[in-house]
């Protein structure tokens, strides 16, 4: 590894490492950003994330038709997190051999085929196979898009583009949660699945037109894998992302159920509120990306988001809090939380973008996020059940937020994987 303390200039080099000394080939290498490629990759991320929100929204209908049961339904929803948690680093590392552009194409194609296949299945086994294919396509897209965004972005725009990528999850999942229920009411769940396939196919055409297919291609070397594993920044970002994902999903993901049981809201209304809260994370991501682009330091952007989460979580998780302030607190929590992933993605791009370790690095971070998503909500619920104190869950989330802020402060300055 080498350091680039002199790179970036101004406040920028003090918050995340500067851009690579040897820019990747393509538009960024000529000092220009391919905004068509950026738009196509952002669209691919949104379509991929829609498979999460769409599946959750369609679950009641699928349960009625296939008799999923609570255990099968949980596995149906958690397939994506399980794939990322189990093999993120390996899939990301191997994906660099195909080329990140090809991997995005294959991921979108897998989503198209899975959605069309899922629309015609007539058995539970077929439905689960389609879901696994859907999840695999999602993981392929979210592993390949971030390093590819670094390659199609000029150095001047790299932090902005990398930070904006963090909005793909709330935008895709939130819009799907809002739009899938009326789509199911209009054309049925099978028709909604076909519509999703058409949307993924449209994005695939944009990617085929604008995104280079060979970008990021290289033999999957052991050195590339070890470069990511040995990088203090990549390891710390992976742990921090896991802590962030665990607390965010525990608060926002469990909110609709809490509003149904605690506030007596109808399921549809609670789901609508949950979708709006999820979407509020997107402008927070965009704000974080803009601040980093303007030279803000990662070491205060992330702690600022953590402080906002620690303040607002008390209103979200307190069942005695009135409904309207509670929902407002949840929206505020989701918004300020968006500062964290935007900064982490920008930091990861600065450390590994354009290197032979790029695929393994984003895979390791995805793995950390998936583990956090799997373990965070059960842990928060277990604490709330075991500790007979109403504020115990909020205190636990505050502890997680403190650890995330501490991790940001401890990130090595100027590190760059060689």
C-alpha positions as CSV (number, residue, x, y, z in Angstrom):
1,X,0.0,0.0,0.0
2,X,1.0,3.6,-0.4
3,X,-0.4,6.8,1.0
4,X,-1.4,9.9,-0.9
5,X,-1.4,12.6,1.7
6,X,-0.6,15.2,-0.9
7,X,-3.4,14.2,-3.2
8,X,-6.7,15.9,-3.5
9,X,-5.7,19.3,-2.1
10,X,-7.5,21.5,0.3
11,X,-9.9,20.0,2.9
12,X,-10.5,17.0,0.6
13,X,-7.3,15.1,1.4
14,X,-8.0,15.4,5.1
15,X,-11.4,13.6,4.8
16,X,-11.0,10.8,2.3
17,X,-8.0,9.8,0.1
18,X,-7.5,11.7,-3.1
19,X,-8.3,10.2,-6.6
20,X,-6.0,7.5,-8.0
21,X,-2.7,8.7,-9.4
22,X,-3.4,6.6,-12.5
23,X,-7.0,7.2,-13.6
24,X,-8.9,4.2,-14.9
25,X,-9.4,4.0,-18.7
26,X,-12.5,5.4,-20.3
27,X,-14.3,8.7,-19.8
28,X,-12.7,9.3,-16.4
29,X,-9.3,8.6,-17.7
30,X,-9.7,11.5,-20.2
31,X,-10.8,13.9,-17.4
32,X,-14.5,13.6,-18.3
33,X,-17.4,12.0,-16.5
34,X,-19.7,9.8,-18.6
35,X,-23.0,11.0,-17.2
36,X,-24.9,8.5,-19.4
37,X,-23.0,5.7,-17.8
38,X,-23.6,7.1,-14.3
39,X,-27.3,7.4,-15.0
40,X,-27.4,3.8,-16.3
41,X,-25.6,2.4,-13.2
42,X,-27.7,4.4,-10.8
43,X,-30.8,3.1,-12.6
44,X,-29.5,-0.4,-12.3
45,X,-29.0,0.0,-8.5
46,X,-32.6,1.3,-8.1
47,X,-34.0,-1.6,-10.1
48,X,-32.0,-4.0,-8.0
49,X,-33.1,-2.5,-4.7
50,X,-36.7,-2.6,-6.0
51,X,-36.5,-6.4,-5.7
52,X,-36.4,-5.9,-1.9
53,X,-39.2,-3.4,-1.5
54,X,-41.3,-5.1,-4.1
55,X,-41.0,-8.5,-2.5
56,X,-42.1,-7.1,0.9
57,X,-45.1,-5.4,-0.6
58,X,-46.2,-8.5,-2.5
59,X,-45.7,-10.9,0.4
60,X,-49.3,-10.8,1.7
61,X,-50.6,-11.8,-1.8
62,X,-48.0,-14.5,-2.2
63,X,-48.8,-15.9,1.2
64,X,-52.4,-16.2,0.3
65,X,-51.7,-18.0,-3.0
66,X,-48.8,-20.2,-2.0
67,X,-49.2,-20.6,1.8
68,X,-45.7,-19.5,2.6
69,X,-45.9,-19.6,6.4
70,X,-43.9,-17.2,8.6
71,X,-40.6,-19.1,8.3
72,X,-40.7,-19.5,4.5
73,X,-41.8,-15.8,4.2
74,X,-38.8,-14.7,6.3
75,X,-36.4,-16.7,4.1
76,X,-38.1,-15.4,1.0
77,X,-37.4,-11.8,2.1
78,X,-33.9,-12.4,3.5
79,X,-32.4,-14.2,0.5
80,X,-30.6,-11.1,-0.7
81,X,-29.1,-10.4,2.7
82,X,-28.1,-14.0,3.1
83,X,-26.4,-14.1,-0.3
84,X,-24.4,-10.9,0.4
85,X,-23.5,-11.9,3.9
86,X,-22.3,-15.4,2.9
87,X,-20.3,-14.7,-0.2
88,X,-20.0,-11.0,-0.8
89,X,-16.2,-10.8,-0.9
90,X,-15.9,-13.9,-3.0
91,X,-18.5,-12.8,-5.6
92,X,-17.0,-9.3,-5.8
93,X,-13.5,-10.7,-6.3
94,X,-14.5,-13.1,-9.0
95,X,-16.7,-10.5,-10.6
96,X,-13.7,-8.4,-11.5
97,X,-12.6,-11.2,-13.9
98,X,-15.8,-10.9,-15.9
99,X,-15.5,-7.1,-16.0
100,X,-17.8,-4.9,-13.9
101,X,-19.7,-3.8,-16.9
102,X,-20.5,-7.4,-17.9
103,X,-21.4,-8.2,-14.4
104,X,-24.0,-5.4,-14.2
105,X,-25.5,-6.6,-17.5
106,X,-25.7,-10.2,-16.3
107,X,-27.2,-9.1,-13.0
108,X,-30.0,-7.1,-14.8
109,X,-30.6,-10.0,-17.2
110,X,-30.9,-12.4,-14.2
111,X,-33.6,-10.0,-12.7
112,X,-35.5,-9.9,-16.0
113,X,-35.5,-13.7,-16.3
114,X,-36.4,-14.2,-12.7
115,X,-39.3,-11.8,-12.8
116,X,-40.7,-13.3,-16.0
117,X,-40.2,-16.8,-14.6
118,X,-41.7,-15.8,-11.3
119,X,-44.8,-14.5,-13.1
120,X,-45.6,-18.0,-14.5
121,X,-44.7,-20.3,-11.7
122,X,-47.5,-22.3,-10.1
123,X,-45.6,-23.9,-7.2
124,X,-43.8,-22.7,-4.0
125,X,-40.6,-24.4,-5.1
126,X,-40.7,-22.4,-8.4
127,X,-41.4,-19.2,-6.6
128,X,-38.4,-19.7,-4.3
129,X,-36.1,-20.6,-7.2
130,X,-37.1,-17.4,-9.0
131,X,-36.4,-15.4,-5.8
132,X,-32.9,-16.9,-5.5
133,X,-32.2,-15.9,-9.1
134,X,-33.6,-12.4,-8.4
135,X,-31.4,-12.1,-5.3
136,X,-28.3,-13.2,-7.2
137,X,-29.0,-10.6,-9.9
138,X,-29.4,-8.0,-7.3
139,X,-26.1,-8.9,-5.6
140,X,-24.3,-8.9,-8.9
141,X,-25.4,-5.4,-9.7
142,X,-24.7,-3.9,-6.3
143,X,-21.2,-5.5,-6.2
144,X,-20.2,-4.3,-9.7
145,X,-21.8,-0.8,-9.9
146,X,-19.7,1.1,-7.2
147,X,-16.2,0.3,-8.6
148,X,-17.5,0.9,-12.1
149,X,-18.9,4.3,-11.1
150,X,-15.4,5.2,-10.0
151,X,-14.1,4.3,-13.5
152,X,-16.6,6.3,-15.5
153,X,-16.3,9.4,-13.3
154,X,-13.7,12.1,-13.6
155,X,-11.6,12.7,-10.5
156,X,-13.4,16.0,-9.8
157,X,-16.8,14.2,-9.6
158,X,-15.7,10.9,-8.1
159,X,-16.7,11.7,-4.5
160,X,-20.0,13.2,-5.6
161,X,-20.9,10.1,-7.8
162,X,-19.7,7.6,-5.2
163,X,-21.6,9.3,-2.4
164,X,-24.8,9.5,-4.5
165,X,-24.7,5.8,-5.1
166,X,-25.8,5.2,-1.5
167,X,-29.3,6.5,-2.4
168,X,-30.0,3.5,-4.6
169,X,-31.4,1.4,-1.8
170,X,-33.9,3.8,-0.2
171,X,-35.1,5.0,-3.7
172,X,-35.5,1.5,-5.1
173,X,-37.0,-0.1,-2.1
174,X,-39.1,2.9,-1.1
175,X,-40.6,3.4,-4.6
176,X,-41.3,-0.3,-4.9
177,X,-43.1,-0.4,-1.6
178,X,-45.2,2.6,-2.7
179,X,-46.0,1.4,-6.3
180,X,-46.2,-2.4,-6.1
181,X,-49.5,-2.5,-4.0
182,X,-51.5,-0.4,-6.5
183,X,-49.9,-2.3,-9.4
184,X,-51.0,-5.6,-7.8
185,X,-54.5,-4.2,-7.3
186,X,-54.5,-3.2,-11.0
187,X,-52.9,-6.1,-12.8
188,X,-52.3,-8.7,-10.1
189,X,-49.0,-9.8,-8.7
190,X,-48.0,-11.7,-11.8
191,X,-48.6,-8.6,-13.9
192,X,-46.6,-6.5,-11.5
193,X,-43.8,-9.0,-11.9
194,X,-43.9,-8.6,-15.6
195,X,-43.9,-4.8,-15.3
196,X,-40.8,-5.1,-13.1
197,X,-39.1,-7.2,-15.7
198,X,-39.9,-4.6,-18.4
199,X,-38.4,-1.9,-16.2
200,X,-35.2,-3.9,-15.6
201,X,-35.0,-4.6,-19.4
202,X,-35.3,-0.9,-20.1
203,X,-32.4,-0.1,-17.7
204,X,-30.4,-2.9,-19.3
205,X,-30.7,-1.2,-22.7
206,X,-29.4,2.0,-21.1
207,X,-26.5,0.1,-19.6
208,X,-25.8,-1.6,-23.0
209,X,-25.7,1.8,-24.7
210,X,-23.6,3.8,-22.2
211,X,-21.6,1.6,-19.8
212,X,-18.4,0.0,-21.2
213,X,-18.5,-3.8,-21.0
214,X,-14.8,-4.3,-20.4
215,X,-14.3,-1.7,-17.6
216,X,-12.6,-3.1,-14.6
217,X,-11.8,-6.4,-16.1
218,X,-8.8,-8.3,-14.9
219,X,-7.8,-11.7,-13.6
220,X,-9.0,-12.5,-10.1
221,X,-5.7,-12.6,-8.4
222,X,-4.9,-13.6,-4.8
223,X,-3.1,-10.3,-4.5
224,X,-6.2,-8.4,-5.3
225,X,-8.2,-10.4,-2.7
226,X,-5.5,-9.9,-0.1
227,X,-5.2,-6.2,-0.9
228,X,-8.8,-5.7,0.3
229,X,-8.5,-8.0,3.3
230,X,-5.3,-6.4,4.5
231,X,-6.5,-2.8,4.0
232,X,-7.3,-1.2,7.4
233,X,-9.7,1.3,5.7
234,X,-11.6,-1.4,3.8
235,X,-11.9,-3.6,7.0
236,X,-13.0,-0.7,9.1
237,X,-15.5,0.6,6.5
238,X,-17.0,-3.0,6.3
239,X,-17.4,-3.2,10.1
240,X,-18.9,0.3,10.3
241,X,-21.3,-0.4,7.4
242,X,-22.4,-3.5,9.3
243,X,-23.1,-1.5,12.4
244,X,-24.9,1.1,10.5
245,X,-27.1,-1.4,8.5
246,X,-28.0,-3.2,11.7
247,X,-29.3,-0.1,13.5
248,X,-31.0,1.4,10.5
249,X,-32.9,-1.7,9.5
250,X,-33.8,-2.4,13.1
251,X,-35.4,1.0,13.5
252,X,-36.9,1.6,10.0
253,X,-37.6,-2.0,9.1
254,X,-39.5,-2.8,12.3
255,X,-41.4,0.5,12.3
256,X,-44.5,-0.6,10.3
257,X,-45.1,-3.6,12.6
258,X,-44.7,-1.3,15.7
259,X,-47.2,1.1,14.3
260,X,-49.7,-1.7,13.7
261,X,-49.4,-3.3,17.2
262,X,-48.7,-0.1,19.2
263,X,-50.7,2.5,17.4
264,X,-53.5,0.4,15.9
265,X,-52.8,1.6,12.3
266,X,-54.1,-0.5,9.4
267,X,-51.4,-2.6,7.7
268,X,-51.7,-0.7,4.5
269,X,-51.3,2.7,6.3
270,X,-48.4,1.4,8.3
271,X,-46.7,0.1,5.1
272,X,-47.2,3.5,3.4
273,X,-45.6,5.3,6.4
274,X,-42.7,2.8,6.3
275,X,-42.1,3.5,2.6
276,X,-42.1,7.2,3.1
277,X,-39.6,6.9,6.0
278,X,-37.4,4.6,3.9
279,X,-37.5,7.2,1.0
280,X,-36.4,10.0,3.4
281,X,-33.0,8.3,3.5
282,X,-32.4,9.2,-0.2
283,X,-32.1,13.0,0.2
284,X,-29.8,12.5,3.2
285,X,-27.5,10.4,0.9
286,X,-27.6,13.2,-1.7
287,X,-26.8,15.8,0.9
288,X,-23.9,13.8,2.2
289,X,-22.6,13.3,-1.4
290,X,-22.9,17.1,-2.0
291,X,-21.1,18.0,1.2
292,X,-18.2,15.6,0.4
293,X,-18.0,17.0,-3.2
294,X,-17.8,20.5,-1.7
295,X,-14.8,19.5,0.5
296,X,-16.5,18.5,3.7
297,X,-14.5,16.0,5.8
298,X,-15.7,12.4,6.1
299,X,-14.7,12.5,9.8
300,X,-17.4,15.0,10.6
301,X,-20.1,14.1,8.0
302,X,-20.4,10.6,9.5
303,X,-20.4,11.7,13.2
304,X,-23.0,14.4,12.3
305,X,-25.3,11.7,10.9
306,X,-24.7,9.5,13.9
307,X,-25.5,12.3,16.3
308,X,-28.8,13.0,14.4
309,X,-29.7,9.3,14.6
310,X,-28.9,9.2,18.4
311,X,-31.2,12.2,19.0
312,X,-34.1,11.1,16.8
313,X,-34.2,7.4,17.7
314,X,-35.7,8.1,21.1
315,X,-38.9,9.5,19.6
316,X,-39.1,6.6,17.1
317,X,-38.8,3.7,19.5
318,X,-40.8,5.2,22.5
319,X,-44.3,3.7,22.3
320,X,-45.6,6.4,24.6
321,X,-44.7,9.1,22.1
322,X,-47.7,10.5,20.1
323,X,-48.1,9.2,16.6
324,X,-47.4,12.3,14.6
325,X,-44.2,13.2,16.4
326,X,-43.2,9.6,16.3
327,X,-43.5,9.4,12.5
328,X,-41.8,12.8,12.2
329,X,-38.9,11.4,14.4
330,X,-38.7,8.4,12.1
331,X,-38.5,10.6,9.0
332,X,-35.8,12.7,10.6
333,X,-33.9,9.6,11.7
334,X,-33.9,8.2,8.2
335,X,-32.9,11.5,6.6
336,X,-29.8,12.2,8.9
337,X,-28.8,8.5,8.6
338,X,-28.4,9.0,4.9
339,X,-25.2,11.0,5.5
340,X,-23.5,7.8,6.7
341,X,-23.6,5.5,3.6
342,X,-22.9,8.3,1.2
343,X,-19.6,9.1,3.1
344,X,-18.7,5.5,3.5
345,X,-19.1,4.7,-0.2
346,X,-17.1,7.8,-1.1
347,X,-14.3,6.7,1.3
348,X,-14.3,3.2,-0.2
349,X,-14.1,4.5,-3.7
350,X,-11.1,6.7,-2.8
351,X,-9.3,3.8,-1.2
352,X,-10.0,1.0,-3.8
353,X,-11.6,2.5,-6.9
354,X,-9.7,1.5,-10.1
355,X,-7.5,-1.0,-8.3
356,X,-7.2,-4.8,-8.7
357,X,-8.8,-5.0,-5.2
358,X,-12.0,-3.0,-6.1
359,X,-14.2,-6.0,-6.5
360,X,-13.1,-7.7,-3.3
361,X,-13.4,-4.4,-1.4
362,X,-17.0,-3.7,-2.3
363,X,-17.7,-7.4,-1.8
364,X,-16.3,-7.2,1.8
365,X,-18.4,-4.1,2.5
366,X,-21.5,-5.8,1.1
367,X,-20.8,-8.8,3.3
368,X,-20.5,-6.6,6.4
369,X,-23.8,-4.8,5.5
370,X,-25.6,-8.1,4.9
371,X,-24.4,-9.5,8.3
372,X,-25.6,-6.3,10.0
373,X,-29.0,-6.6,8.3
374,X,-29.4,-10.2,9.4
375,X,-28.3,-9.7,13.0
376,X,-29.3,-6.1,13.8
377,X,-33.2,-6.4,14.0
378,X,-33.2,-9.7,16.0
379,X,-30.7,-8.2,18.5
380,X,-32.7,-5.0,19.0
381,X,-35.9,-7.0,19.5
382,X,-34.1,-9.4,21.9
383,X,-32.8,-6.5,24.0
384,X,-36.3,-5.0,24.1
385,X,-37.7,-8.3,25.3
386,X,-35.0,-9.1,27.8
387,X,-34.6,-5.7,29.4
388,X,-37.7,-4.4,31.2
389,X,-36.7,-0.8,30.4
390,X,-38.5,1.1,27.7
391,X,-35.4,3.0,26.6
392,X,-33.2,0.0,26.3
393,X,-33.6,-0.4,22.5
394,X,-32.9,3.3,21.9
395,X,-29.8,3.1,24.1
396,X,-28.5,0.2,22.1
397,X,-29.0,2.1,18.9
398,X,-27.2,5.1,20.4
399,X,-24.3,2.8,21.2
400,X,-24.2,1.5,17.7
401,X,-24.2,5.1,16.4
402,X,-21.4,6.0,18.7
403,X,-19.3,3.0,17.4
404,X,-20.0,4.1,13.8
405,X,-18.8,7.7,14.6
406,X,-15.7,6.3,16.3
407,X,-14.9,4.1,13.3
408,X,-15.1,7.1,11.0
409,X,-12.7,9.1,13.2
410,X,-10.3,6.1,13.2
411,X,-10.2,5.7,9.4
412,X,-6.6,5.9,8.2
413,X,-5.9,9.1,6.3
414,X,-4.7,9.0,2.8
415,X,-4.6,5.2,2.4
416,X,-4.8,3.8,-1.1
417,X,-4.6,0.1,-2.1
418,X,-1.8,-0.4,-4.5
